[in-house]
Amino acid sequence: MQNIQIWHNPRCSKSREAVKISEEVGVKSDIVKYLDEKPNKEQLKKVLKMLGFASAREWMRTKEDIYKELDLKNVEDEEALLDAMVENPKLIERPVIIKGEKAIIGRPTEIIADFLKS
């Protein structure tokens, strides 16, 4: 069985659902509370590739207040976007489910079980 990791925010209902689904399908997962254990830029770059996103913006929660406060909609530099995500992990869309060399954002949550079983 491949190692499964879930980037989890306990305050997020979708994130809690991801943990529940992994338990229901019988998959043991490493739960990473990414707001407490902030990922570094290299981790973000690796997962960004695993997600298949061309830009960090695709992975950002653009409706967060901090996104607006930092005026990130006008930032084009990828390194600056990643730096913002490192400093403000609330910007990271969740839940992130990582399995081997692939990752998904668990939204809608219906896609999680199939991803974990594949």
Buried (B, 14 or more C-beta within 10 A) or exposed (E): EEEBBBBBBEEEEBBBBBBEBBEEEEBEBEBBBBBEEBBEEEBBBBBBEBBEBEEBBEBBBEEBEBBEEBEBEEBEEBEEBBBBBBEBBBBBBBBBBBBEEEBBBBBEBEBBBEBBEE
